[in-house]
Amino acid sequence: MGHGTFEGTTVEVVTHRNDSAIWTIVVAAGSGTRFGKPKQFEFLSALTVLDHAITQALSVSDGVVVVLATDRLGLQLPAGCISVEGGATRSESVRAGLAAVPESVGIICVHDAARPLASQDLFRRVIESVRAGADGAVPGIAVTDTIKEVDTFGVVKRTVPRALVVAVQTPQAFAAAKLREAHALGEEGTDDAELVERAGGKIVVVNGEITARKITMPDDLEWARNEVKK
């Protein structure tokens, strides 16, 4: 029996696999519409946002697939990485990455390049939860704002208890077979955990990190640059 914790809550999961091979898909094919340009190629000190994400992925992985836009496929990558062309959506891009991961791999992580400061420890936490038996594991941050559920007209339907919601980050780790099964359905989702959930998979939440903040707007990049200087 394995255990995962979040905010004092213990989640018990049944051990069903202990595969050692780990690959990570780093999703970096976005155009950066909200940022104004592809933020994954902006610099944080001497390295790009993407460089930072790849470095952390390589530190825990046997191989890394970097999903890139067509015009970036010639990008030079570190040893241990391969690149593939992304799709029109995030889910399509992950499927392109999955196709390049060897079938023998037991655990697959999916990580957004736009979260360059996610730590090695964060990768390890989600990986260990999958090794303990979960179909997938995601990092979560407690929500401090009041959350309202609204309808399509903006009318409040209910107030959602904050204890029941978390803000989810990447890297996310999955039992490879479960992730492949979910993506084989060809559906779209805002993250891969959503697709595995729909396919009946059990997802657990581990403690996330404030420093795994997603770079979406220019001020997020400035924050990350200040973090790197510390």
Buried (B, 14 or more C-beta within 10 A) or exposed (E): EBEBBBEEEEBEBEEEBEBEBBBBBBBBBBEBEEBEEBBBBBEBEEBBBBBBBBBBBBEBBBBBBBBBBEEBEEBEBEEEBEBBBBBEEBBBBBBBBBEBBEEEBBBBBBBBBBBBBBBEEBBBBBBBBBBBBBBBBBBBBEBEEEEEEEEEEEEEEEEEEEEEEBEBBBBBBBBBBBBBBBBEEEEEBEBBBBBBBEBEBBBBBBBBBEBBBBBEEBEBBEBBEEBBEE
